[in-house]
Amino acid sequence: MGNRTHNAQLKGVIELATQTGQSARNKQDLLHAVQAIRDFKGPLRFDNTLPWCLTLLLAGLTLVVVGLCYQYPMQATTWAAKVTPDKAHLLLLAVVAGLLTLTLLSLRAIFKRANLLSGLSTDLARRSSLFSAGLSPIDSPPGLILEQLGEHFEDYQRGNHSRDITRALRGRYQGPLHSFEYAYYQLHYVVRRLEQEEVSDGKGGTRQQTRVVYDHHDRFSLVLDFPWIEGIAVRSGGPSAIDFEHKHQTSSTDFNRAFTLTGASAMACARFAKPVTVVHLLGLKPRFSQLNLEFSLNQGGLCISFDNSDLLGFQLPCDLHSPSEFHALIDAGVPLPALTQLLEAIHTLAEQHDDNFNLPRQATPHMEN
């Protein structure tokens, strides 16, 4: 439809770029996908002249049929009765419904085709952001990952009905003083609960009925080796299962209101609650919803978890409708500002607690996936 030659060529180059992007293993592969669009001769927009004409025609016919049925119901019914004497009204309804459905399908096809380049732009930028951050998938079975995480961190015991790791990535961060490998996990968990509701008793009254409700939640986290702190939990929300035996009150009332600090010993809590650390964590809390930090006991591991779903979010200042600008964006690498901010915050925490001269340990089991 529209200019068939132009539309077919544009669709073909988008499909080629999509396949190239989906199989990309590095930035150069992504740039090849962008270059295919960049080399296209002609406007990067589909000619929707005929589809729009068809849509307007179908919409007009729908309005005409509805108008005739409304203004001349007897004549319309008489006409329909000639086709289906016993189901005249159903025939009229079917005609209107059919025309309306065709109109909506035509509109959907127009907008779906118009969004092909935008969708490809987002996909290429997402892949670029992962390459730029050095993130790659963790191929271990999700069940095994969850089992190993649950052995070290109570935060992964959420959900009384089910829990699953729905995304797992690994990366490496190089800071001014420390470098560390880390893993990003998305945990989906389901809470099963009973809820009372009033329903009709069929006799004009109501009765109480118990129904089962399943609440779906997602939790996001970074997990890494952190040899400088052990047996500490800092909780701003969520279940108290991550808490250790000894609860500690700092000298900061703001911190005590914002977090619950517990540790395996009173001494561990006191060593952790340095003034600079208290201020540092208070600065993190507004940026991350339901922020928790769990430092495993005798394992040297840190799980920092939160409800924010946009840790891997990125900005898209341009798209493939401006292929040269988009090529420059992919070539420079799409940044992940929220992830970078969190990694820098973890590095700062390491700087604050690396004065005991502990050497980084070998990867603990939760980082070997």
VENTAPE-V103361 format. One line per field, one symbol per residue. ss: DSSP state (h for helix, s for strand, l for the rest). phi: phi as a letter, one per 30 degrees, with the letter a starting at -180 (. if undefined). A space follows every 50 residues. Layout:
BEGIN
ss = ???
phi = ???
END
This chain:
BEGIN
ss = lllhhhhhhhhhhhhhhhhhhhllllhhhhhhhhhhhhllllllllllhh hhhhhhhhhhhhhhhhhhhhhlhhhhhhhhhhhllllhhhhhhhhhhhhh hhhhhhhhhhhhhhlhhhhhhhhhhhhhhhhhhllssllllhhhhhhhhh hhlhhhhllllsssssssssssssllllssssssssssssssssssssss lllllssssssssssssssssssssllllllssssllllhhhlllsssll llhhhhhhlssssllhhhhhhhllhhhhhhhhhhhllllllsssslllll sssssslllllllllllllhhhhhhhhhhhhhllllhhhhhhhhhhhhhh hhhhhhllllllllhhhll
phi = .iddddddddddddddddddddcdcaddddddddddddddckdcbddced eddddddddddddddddddddbddddddddddcbecbddddddddddddd ddddddddddddddcdddddeddddddddddddicbdcddeeddeddddd dcbddccdjccaabdcabbbabcccdcbbadbbcbcccbbccbcbcbcbd cibjcbbdbcbcccccbbbbacbadbddbbibbbbcaidddddcdccbcd dcddddddbccbadadddddddddeddeddddddeddbdhdbbbcddibi cbccbacdccdcdbcbdabddbddddddddddjddcdddddddddddddd ddbcdciddeddededccd
END
